[in-house]
Amino acid sequence: MKVLLLYPEFPDTFWSFKHALKFIDKKAGNPPLGLLTIAAMLPHGWEKRLVDINVQALTDADLAWADLVMISGMVVQQESAHELIDRVKAAGKTVVAGGPLFTGQYEEFPTVDYFVLDEGEITLPRFLFDYSQGKPEHIYTTTEYADMSQTPIPLWELADLKKYATLSVQFSRGCPFNCDFCNITAMLGHKPRTKSAKQLIAELDRLYDLGWRDSVFIVDDNFIGNKKILKEEVLPAMIEWRKGKSGVALNTEVSINLSDDPELMRLMAAAGFIEVFVGIETPSEDGLAECSKSQNRNRDLIASVHRIQAAGMGVQGGFIVGFDSDTETIFKRQEEFIMKSGITSAMIGLLQAPLGTKLYARMKEEGRLTGTMTGDNADGTTNIIPKLDLSVLRDGYFSLVRNLYAPKAYYQRAKVFLKTVKAPQIKMHLDWTYIRALFRSMVALGIKGKERVEYWKLFLWALFRRPRLFPEAITLAIYGYHFRVLAERY
């Protein structure tokens, strides 16, 4: 059996980093972790081939080779997914689909032959058995949660790793919190399920053996959901693993209560974490109460961010405007908060209601749903009717994003961050890719770019005042270019 694993294209979004990737000669941010994990679950002896549309084209030869095509993706990839499925079906091939896009919207893909939905460790074996017996069902679903001790190491060797900026691993699924706009708990539950420390180290070993020395993104929706296992087993094992190794900086997603735990922050920094994404959402207490963001309430959020930075980890932030309690003052409040925090990568979006969330159910009951989400958190769209006038909301949003990613404001935040953050404890891996990126940034941003004055001010300040963070300063400048290109479209 020959299986073609197909991954749709990402549009040009906040997290695509398409305008930054060209500085480092990469095609995409990450290879498709889900598909590579599914590949490891397929029967031994089956031939497997990955085609990630983000780094290579799907050829007629690929389709002719395949007996079976398996496709996965996220909501933001839906347009490309439709195009690919149409092409695969035109070639007369059987399509099996799974992953977040299809779990939430499988009815919108009527030509797909089989859907293997929810957690693949449970549904994929059922499909494979029925398929081997010649009587597969159309849809496979489950309400069970997988035992992650059974999840295999992804087949990263199917991907051309040189084309990616970072690689991904998964340690846990689920989140203990109950934010009403988040579909993570609807899909993966409230009780975090984890792999063992041994499993995680085995995955890191495999990446290192493949020659990987760049960053690794631990894709958990809340890495610190189970602090006990992190402190007692996982982080000590990661610190031990790192001894004698260079490179492999880590980043992940956490909740803001990380800032309340100095020991956990110390262990994470020692294990190699240099950046975390935090869902901050809003400086408005009313907005936080409205969306049940209990972990963010009744605290100085800026001080919390600075504590994480001072522990040695940069903070990327998620922000939302358009809560029912928001007034026209929210845009200025968000701007002031983000500027003071030193959060350079601030993903700001209008409130949206994903399928399966409490917010979706409430909006449906109130007759305020207008359709499905685009899946792009920062495209200025929403699938709900907001309390604030929509034109006011959109105009305020676009102005907020433009202001924050204008060169002067962005570089000001970068300097706030570089003054606050503690230099990484790990030995960073710097090769000719970084050297090329440095010189390209000097030309594209320092000579040709409209940010050239701010670029050189940060360049010289970091070089002489915080030399250990100079590579980070250049990375921030390149990221800023990507964000500015997107912001100027509004």
C-alpha positions, 0 to 999 in steps of 0.5 A: 500500500502506498500512502500519500500524506498531503498537507494544505497551504497556509495563507499569509497570516500572523503565524506563517512568518512568510515575509521573515522566512526568506531571510533564512532561506526557509519555505515554512515554519513547521512540518505537519506534526499531526500527519507525521505522527499518523504516518508512524501509526500506519502499518509496517510495510506501507510506503509513505510519502509526504507532500507539504504544499507549503514547501513543494508542489503536488505533482501528477507523479505523486498522485499516480504513485499513491494508492491512498491519500490522507489529508489533514489541516487546520481551519485556516487551511480550508481553501487549499484543502478544498482545492487539493481534494478536488484534484485528488478526486479528479485523479480517481484516488481515495481520500481519507481526512482527519485533523481539526479542520475536518473534525469541526467541518466534515460536512463541508467536504462531501467528496471525501471518502472517509473521515478519521476524526478526533484523536487518531490513536483511537480512531485510526486503528478502527479505520485501518482494521475495517479498511483491511477487511474491505468494509470501511465506514464513512466516518470514525469518531470518538468521545474517548481521550487517547492514552498518550503513552501509546503515541509513537515518535513522528516520522520526521524523516518523511519531511525535508527538514532543511526547508523548515524554520522550526520543528514541533513535538507534543508533550500534552493535550488538554487544559485545566482552564475554561475560557469560553471562546477556546475550543481546546477543551471541547476537543481535548478535555480539561484534564491534561494528558501527558507523555512520559519524560522518557517519551519526550526525551526519545523524541528530542534524541531523534531530532538531534540524531537527525542533525536538528539544532534549531528551535523546537516548538512544544505545541501543547495548548498549555504546557504547564497544565500538569506542573507536578510532572514537569517539576518532578520528572520532565524538566529535570530530564530535559536539563540532563538531556541538554548537557553537552549539547548545543542549540535546540532552543525551545518555545511553547504555550502556557497560561499566565500563572507561570509567572506565579511559580519562580521554581517552574520558570527557573526549571523551564529556562534551564531546560532551554525554553526561551519563549512562551505564548500566553493568552492575555486577551485583554486588560479589561477585568470585565472582558476577562470575567465575561470570557471566564478567563479566571487565571488572568483576573485580579493580577497585574498582567504587565508585572506578570509578563515582566516576571516571565521575561526576567526569568529568561523567556520572551512572551508572545501574547494573544489579544482580543477586542470585541467582547460585549463589555468592550467600549471604544476605549478598548483600542487605546487600552490594548495599545498602552498595555502592549507597549508597556509589556514589551510584547513584540509578537502581539497577535490581536484579533476580533472575538470569534466563536469556534464550533463547540465552545460555550461562546458558540452556543451562547451566540447561537442561542442569542441569534448572533452567529453569522457563519463559520470562522476563517481560522485566521486569528488576525484577519479582522473578521468575526463570525458573531454580531458584536455589541460594539458597532461592527464598523467601529470595531473593525476601524479601531482594530485596524488602527490598533494593529497599524499603530503597534507595528509601525516601525517606531512603536515596534522597535520601542517594544523590542527595546523594552523587552531586551532591557527586561529579559534575562539572556538565555542560559543555553548555548545558542546555535548560530551558523551561516544561516544566521550570518546570511540573515544578519546581512540580509536584514542590514540591506533590506531593513537597514538600507532599503526599509522604511524602518532603517533609522529604528533598525540601526538604533536597535542594532547598535544599542543591542550590540554594545549594551546587550551583546548576548541578546544581539542575535535576538535583536536581529530576529525581532527586527526580521519578525517586525518586518513580517508583521508590518507587511501584514499590518499595512494591508489594513 
